[in-house]
Amino acid sequence: MHQRTARPLDPASDAAIAASVTPLPIGEVAAKLAIPAEALYRYGPHKGKLSLDFIADLEDRPRGRLVLVTAINPTPAGEGKTTTTIGLGDALSRAGMKAAVCLREPSLGPVFGAKGGATGGGRAQIIPMQDINLHFTGDIHAITAAHNLLSALIDNHIHWGNALDLDARRIAWRRVMDLNDRALRQVTIGLGGPANGFPREDGFDITVASEVMAILCLADGLEDLEARLSRMVIGQTRGRRMVRAAELEGIGAMVALLRDAFQPNLVQTMEGTPAFVHGGPFANIAHGCNSVMATRSALALADVVVTEAGFGADLGAEKFLDIKCRQAGLAPSAAVVVATVRALKMHGGVPLKGLGAPDVAAVTRGCENLKRHVENLTKFGLPVAVALNHFTGDTPEEVAAVAEALAGLGVGVHVCRHWANGSSGAEDLARAVMELVERPSTFRFLYPEDMPLAQKIETVARQIYRAERVDFSSAATARLKEFEAAGFGALPVCMAKTQYSFTADPAARNAPTGHVLPVREVRLSAGAGFVVALAGDIMTMPGLPSVPAARDIFVMPDGFIAGLS
Amino acid sequence: MHQRTARPLDPASDAAIAASVTPLPIGEVAAKLAIPAEALYRYGPHKGKLSLDFIADLEDRPRGRLVLVTAINPTPAGEGKTTTTIGLGDALSRAGMKAAVCLREPSLGPVFGAKGGATGGGRAQIIPMQDINLHFTGDIHAITAAHNLLSALIDNHIHWGNALDLDARRIAWRRVMDLNDRALRQVTIGLGGPANGFPREDGFDITVASEVMAILCLADGLEDLEARLSRMVIGQTRGRRMVRAAELEGIGAMVALLRDAFQPNLVQTMEGTPAFVHGGPFANIAHGCNSVMATRSALALADVVVTEAGFGADLGAEKFLDIKCRQAGLAPSAAVVVATVRALKMHGGVPLKGLGAPDVAAVTRGCENLKRHVENLTKFGLPVAVALNHFTGDTPEEVAAVAEALAGLGVGVHVCRHWANGSSGAEDLARAVMELVERPSTFRFLYPEDMPLAQKIETVARQIYRAERVDFSSAATARLKEFEAAGFGALPVCMAKTQYSFTADPAARNAPTGHVLPVREVRLSAGAGFVVALAGDIMTMPGLPSVPAARDIFVMPDGFIAGLS
């Protein structure tokens, strides 16, 4: 039964590679950005949080250039968006820029499930990767506690007399847990008699799907955090009045639980580039980017900041730009679209098992997916570079086919080898990005705030997904009108759609046209400040696979945690 | 809706008093115990964890004297066990001893519920109290995650084919959450169709009731931690075979989640005495003391260590001595029993509302409760001192009545004013304790390991509770025999009984005799290493009161968290 002493460390594993470098003391990392010692709250020698006072003092500083790393629609072949963000950040540092990267923090669900952690891989990792992939500085646990405190207050309120006349059938506020646990998706609670409250249906989402997470990532200060939490709609009364979270009288306690978690975390890449790793909202029912606090701080401290958005550019980049940049007043200077020959081949019709054989024609076909994402980004006024992450099996002809396919768009294709080589593998990409960010900004949003909600959804569907039209359910249409009547018409929309396709059908790879986007349900995230449009079944609590990653994680006799990736 | 800027800080609150002192840098606190800088993993300027390597190196050091602080049966009048532990530690430091205190870490449940935090009060507090009362160093969150990972693995195992043939009706492993949330006590999970697993009954305990918490507090090293987690019994197969946690193949991941949490935390009292605050198991279905790792480390580093046990001495001290000291090889040198005139009056029959009026006769009557606890402790061979925490309304005659009542036992009664005055208020108690710990040890356990389980329960009931007999349910008798047949006969017993009385009836105050202790159910905690005997209804998930403490907690504009106590 004792696994601990029995297994050796795999020297090719991400954990072993990460451990092969000696991290800089976090104070030295902070010094690269002129962060003074007293502004850094340390969690051990290699992690820190920036004080809110220090961040407030950055307000009037000039801001650096912001580079967004996004990707083609993901496939099982893998793209390497996080490694590209890290590799590009390191390559910019190597080129003499004062650079920083901004990333999301990992959830324990994928760490123990199928996907693994979120700290990059190979020579392009953020460290200490064991800490970051497990509890890190406790931010996600704090969000779990704050979210579930509100849940407990809701049922407690009903138990003690329900003065607000909450309709137990219309409580929208579920509970959360930072694990993949399918058995909690749908539950009944309050069973067992009067002492245990009133029975009702409920369910658990994974913590990163909590609106509290989205709010933590969009608020620009403690006061805004509190105001957004207060505004959240947790359900309705019997008379169908929307009930705000503040009515449960626990917002102060929630802010207290979130105070430390709200401070951006500072760590480093394997090459010592400062890395802000803070927040990680779901990329479907939320906007999928690291916190505004981290990005704004990084921009005030560095000349160039590389960040990533969730999923492919159709979802992640669009939401980064239309939600996060809009709310935070950010104007990115360039975008990098990540692709691989293997993934492009899959978009070109090659199955996963067939990826071993060279297939130039399939690459060329699959480039339609890449080209559409590039075109979409130019609709936001962003200059674009393509990062082609190199795999050993890629042939020169296949690589050439990508450059050729994109020639007409005036976009450079940069072969990247940061996974194997670190910063030296992303030098070409870094040079291109340094040139792009010097161009005068022409950044613009896809739609204006004052456009009606349904029309915003249609704009994203037509302009980005290239859908022929949107098919709203009658319930969705009615709810959108309700939201507008209640004063939420100026919010941006947050599209919840499969990440695997431009359409709502995960099997429709590459660049489909003529499709219809079904919007069966819309939800209000009044605190986060967006209206979620659900196109298809969206899972907010993943399950574990039959062989979970947890099985291969173990602690070695010296305390080293092996098996994380 | 915005509470944050609206409320002033109450200068008489524990939070304000704690904030009135400037804490020492944690490195200076560590230096008092000759803990080198490299052995301390820092969480900000005022909290740290001791490295496991350093602790391993302490193994051969001579050990200091261990003093247990315990109490009469608690009443709504309050006793002040934690403040006495802190005040005594400070007074011993003031007297020139190299002293440390060992305490449990607070759970968020009581912090937001009715009881408040667990960091003492007045001038006898551990700091930084805001941090300790909220997430501290994340230990309890880590336990929640490790516990619930195992829960998810169990349902995942059933979902993917149930190769172990787990009987879903006999899963003993519930889920946990570190909040008071009565609606989660009894739930049904896995609803909603095949994708969500098999529906079954389940429930949530508060995290501090998790066997993982008990194990974290009893294990003496990482290897022991892993072995204990592996041994836990999580349920039965259809063929009634006990299934061990290790069979779910997630122990390595659980240890990885617990690695940092397993390191003892170091903080300080308001007077700068080193305080180890680590672990906090429930005091009914578990043993209710801080971790063995913390106590053993403190004893290797300090000349005298003051620690406390949960509830009154009948439950807390007995389990501290028969479970923790037995498993960890500890031999305490003295015990302090805490009482107040007000609480003794309640044991003497005065209701809470009548406590304002002096009543010497009631005090004398109530001293029967105190005397019995003192006598019980001498059965363990421990020299005893009584700490009488002074309230402003106590009359000299009432105080004198306590001394008089105890005169026959040869035990000193020491009036304490550390709540109001800090260490100077506990000087008399400290002098007495310094004398007691110099006596040659006559410490012994109440019962030997090789006594049959039922007889161990009877021994505690007769010797400590003064019950006439134990009434075992037939199920309990059968299960005890089952445990013995399975090789668990040598385990100590962990009594789960109301803390308010020597009997199983919470209303039976003072010193009842002739009662029968009903043991309706017994449970095996195979990893923690004890057999739990349940006498009466034991709540493992508290509920929130109608006006939860959460309502009064808020963050001030400068980030100060007010409303904690």
Contacts between the chains, C-beta under 8 A, distances in Angstrom:
chain1	res1	chain2	res2	distance
A	1	B	227	7.3
A	1	B	230	4.1
A	1	B	231	7.8
A	1	B	244	7.2
A	1	B	246	4.1
A	1	B	251	7.2
A	2	B	223	7.3
A	2	B	226	6.0
A	2	B	227	6.3
A	2	B	230	6.9
A	3	B	226	7.6
A	3	B	251	6.5
A	3	B	252	4.8
A	4	B	222	7.2
A	4	B	223	6.7
A	4	B	226	5.4
A	4	B	252	6.9
A	4	B	255	6.8
A	5	B	223	7.8
A	41	B	44	4.9
A	41	B	45	7.9
A	42	B	42	5.6
A	42	B	43	7.7
A	42	B	44	6.4
A	43	B	42	7.7
A	43	B	43	5.6
A	43	B	44	7.5
A	44	B	41	4.9
A	44	B	42	6.4
A	44	B	43	7.5
A	45	B	41	7.9
A	52	B	559	6.3
A	53	B	559	7.9
A	108	B	145	6.0
A	108	B	149	7.7
A	108	B	257	7.9
A	112	B	149	6.1
A	112	B	152	7.9
A	112	B	250	7.8
A	112	B	253	5.9
A	130	B	256	8.0
A	134	B	256	6.5
A	134	B	257	6.3
A	134	B	260	8.0
A	135	B	138	5.4
A	135	B	141	6.8
A	135	B	142	6.0
A	135	B	145	7.5
A	135	B	257	7.5
A	135	B	260	6.9
A	138	B	135	5.4
A	138	B	138	4.3
A	138	B	141	6.2
A	141	B	135	6.8
A	141	B	138	6.3
A	141	B	141	3.6
A	141	B	144	7.6
A	141	B	145	7.4
A	142	B	135	6.0
A	144	B	141	7.6
A	145	B	108	6.0
A	145	B	135	7.5
A	145	B	141	7.4
A	145	B	178	6.8
A	145	B	179	7.0
A	148	B	177	6.2
A	148	B	179	5.6
A	148	B	181	7.1
A	149	B	108	7.7
A	149	B	112	6.1
A	149	B	179	6.0
A	149	B	550	6.4
A	151	B	181	7.2
A	152	B	112	7.9
A	152	B	179	5.2
A	152	B	180	6.5
A	152	B	181	4.0
A	152	B	183	7.4
A	152	B	544	6.1
A	153	B	544	7.1
A	153	B	548	6.9
A	153	B	550	6.7
A	155	B	181	7.1
A	155	B	182	7.3
A	155	B	183	3.9
A	156	B	181	8.0
A	156	B	182	7.4
A	156	B	543	7.0
A	156	B	544	4.3
A	156	B	546	7.9
A	156	B	548	6.7
A	159	B	182	6.9
A	159	B	183	7.6
A	159	B	543	7.4
A	160	B	546	4.2
A	161	B	546	7.7
A	175	B	184	8.0
A	177	B	148	6.2
A	178	B	145	6.8
A	179	B	145	7.0
A	179	B	148	5.6
A	179	B	149	6.0
A	179	B	152	5.2
A	180	B	152	6.5
A	181	B	148	7.1
A	181	B	151	7.1
A	181	B	152	4.1
A	181	B	155	7.1
A	181	B	156	8.0
A	182	B	155	7.3
A	182	B	156	7.4
A	182	B	159	6.8
A	182	B	190	7.8
A	182	B	195	6.9
A	182	B	196	5.3
A	182	B	197	5.3
A	183	B	152	7.4
A	183	B	155	3.9
A	183	B	159	7.6
A	183	B	189	4.5
A	183	B	190	4.4
A	183	B	196	6.5
A	183	B	197	4.4
A	183	B	198	8.0
A	183	B	202	7.9
A	184	B	175	8.0
A	184	B	189	6.0
A	185	B	191	7.9
A	185	B	192	6.0
A	185	B	196	4.8
A	186	B	190	7.9
A	186	B	191	4.2
A	186	B	192	3.6
A	186	B	196	5.7
A	187	B	187	5.1
A	187	B	188	6.2
A	187	B	189	4.9
A	187	B	190	8.0
A	187	B	191	6.2
A	188	B	187	6.2
A	188	B	188	4.8
A	188	B	191	6.8
A	189	B	183	4.5
A	189	B	184	6.0
A	189	B	187	5.0
A	190	B	182	7.8
A	190	B	183	4.4
A	190	B	186	7.9
A	191	B	185	8.0
A	191	B	186	4.2
A	191	B	187	6.2
A	191	B	188	6.8
A	192	B	185	6.0
A	192	B	186	3.6
A	195	B	182	6.9
A	195	B	543	7.6
A	196	B	182	5.3
A	196	B	183	6.5
A	196	B	185	4.8
A	196	B	186	5.7
A	197	B	182	5.4
A	197	B	183	4.4
A	197	B	543	7.8
A	198	B	183	8.0
A	202	B	183	7.9
A	222	B	4	7.2
A	222	B	555	6.5
A	222	B	557	7.8
A	222	B	559	7.1
A	223	B	2	7.4
A	223	B	4	6.7
A	223	B	5	7.7
A	223	B	557	7.9
A	226	B	2	6.0
A	226	B	3	7.7
A	226	B	4	5.3
A	226	B	555	7.6
A	227	B	1	7.5
A	227	B	2	6.4
A	230	B	1	4.2
A	230	B	2	6.8
A	231	B	1	7.9
A	244	B	1	7.2
A	246	B	1	4.1
A	249	B	550	7.7
A	249	B	551	4.7
A	250	B	112	7.8
A	250	B	548	7.5
A	250	B	550	4.7
A	250	B	551	6.7
A	251	B	1	7.2
A	251	B	3	6.5
A	252	B	3	4.7
A	252	B	4	6.9
A	252	B	550	7.8
A	252	B	551	7.8
A	252	B	552	7.7
A	252	B	553	5.3
A	252	B	554	3.2
A	252	B	555	6.6
A	252	B	563	7.1
A	253	B	112	5.9
A	253	B	550	3.9
A	253	B	551	7.6
A	253	B	553	4.2
A	253	B	554	7.6
A	253	B	563	7.9
A	255	B	4	6.8
A	255	B	554	7.1
A	255	B	555	4.7
A	256	B	130	8.0
A	256	B	134	6.5
A	256	B	553	5.2
A	256	B	554	6.9
A	256	B	555	5.3
A	256	B	561	4.6
A	256	B	563	7.9
A	256	B	564	7.9
A	257	B	108	7.9
A	257	B	134	6.3
A	257	B	135	7.5
A	259	B	555	5.6
A	259	B	559	6.2
A	259	B	561	6.6
A	260	B	135	6.9
A	543	B	156	7.0
A	543	B	159	7.3
A	543	B	195	7.6
A	543	B	197	7.8
A	544	B	152	6.1
A	544	B	153	7.1
A	544	B	156	4.2
A	546	B	156	7.9
A	546	B	160	4.2
A	546	B	161	7.6
A	548	B	153	6.9
A	548	B	156	6.7
A	548	B	250	7.5
A	550	B	149	6.4
A	550	B	153	6.7
A	550	B	249	7.7
A	550	B	250	4.7
A	550	B	252	7.8
A	550	B	253	3.9
A	551	B	249	4.7
A	551	B	250	6.7
A	551	B	252	7.8
A	551	B	253	7.6
A	552	B	252	7.7
A	553	B	252	5.3
A	553	B	253	4.2
A	553	B	256	5.1
A	554	B	252	3.2
A	554	B	253	7.6
A	554	B	255	7.2
A	554	B	256	6.9
A	555	B	222	6.5
A	555	B	226	7.6
A	555	B	252	6.6
A	555	B	255	4.7
A	555	B	256	5.3
A	555	B	259	5.6
A	557	B	222	7.8
A	557	B	223	8.0
A	559	B	52	6.3
A	559	B	53	7.9
A	559	B	222	7.1
A	559	B	259	6.2
A	561	B	256	4.6
A	561	B	259	6.6
A	563	B	252	7.1
A	563	B	253	7.9
A	563	B	256	7.9
A	564	B	256	7.9
